[in-house]
Amino acid sequence: MPELPEVETSRRGIAPYVIDKKVVAVTVRQRQLRWPIPTTIKRNLPGMTIDGLARRAKYLLFRTSRGTMMLHLGMSGSLRILAAGTPAGKHDHVDIEFDSGKMLRFNDPRRFGSLLWTTDVDHHRLLATLGPEPLNDEFDGDYLWQRARGRKVSIKQFIMNANIVVGVGNIYASEALFRAGISPKISAQRVSKRRMQVMAAVIKEVLAEAIEAGGTTLKDFLNSDGEPGYFKQDLRVYGREHAACFDCGEPITRCVQGQRATYYCKHCQK
């Protein structure tokens, strides 16, 4: 599943081709994604100029004077910038054509992505209760420590909760906890304020490195140029069960938390 760095990589990749460009046509070949694509997109988007392209959590927000299109890549979605009229493939569900002669194509084999329309982004039901962005100043160790009071849930599940902080998906949670030296199994309320400060700092560090590397490709993600992200080569624990820890040489352990695989070093993470 594309996580925050992959979505941010997509945003940066397509931004020069969509911002300040006028939409001339919208082609929807498959409406049945995670939610049906609303007819308001085909009705409202043509003729509009994309005034800005933002990201909130893993949603891309295409802003116009009439409203905002919210796009989520789901589990297998990808975006490409192509010449208008490029023949569509099997899973190319939506094309948005611009007056530049380019088009944005949304491909989603598993159809868990979504395209929605809103006139009130801040109060949309999918965004209103989200926690802060992890790369923003408001996200820090003091914030994490305060939110962890009384929370018996494991620290890994805590930092993966989008109501606490957005965008810390499974891969990056495991990587950040390893760098912080914190066991993924310890309850959130037991992590000290000092260790939460370390935790917040390494979350920022891991995500920033992943964005710089172009995102992590495990299976489905391709960025807007059709090239994979390269952070996978820098993973220190994720997907390395039984391999030697880079720090101590002990084997990496795998367990399941909240139906998601967790990788960690029992020796280095306490």
Secondary structure, DSSP 8 states (H G I E B T S, - for coil): ---HHHHHHHHHHHHHHHTT-BEEEEEES--BSSSB--HHHHHHSTT-B--EEEEETTEEEEE-SS-EEEEE-TTT-EEEEEETT----TTEEEEEEETTSEEEEEE-TT---EEEEES-GGG-TTTTT----TTSTT-SHHHHHHHTTT--SBHHHHHT-TTTSSS--HHHHHHHHHHHT--TTSBGGGS-HHHHHHHHHHHHHHHHHHHHHT---SSS---TTS----GGGG-SSTT-TTSB-TTT--B-EEEEETTEEEEE-TTT--
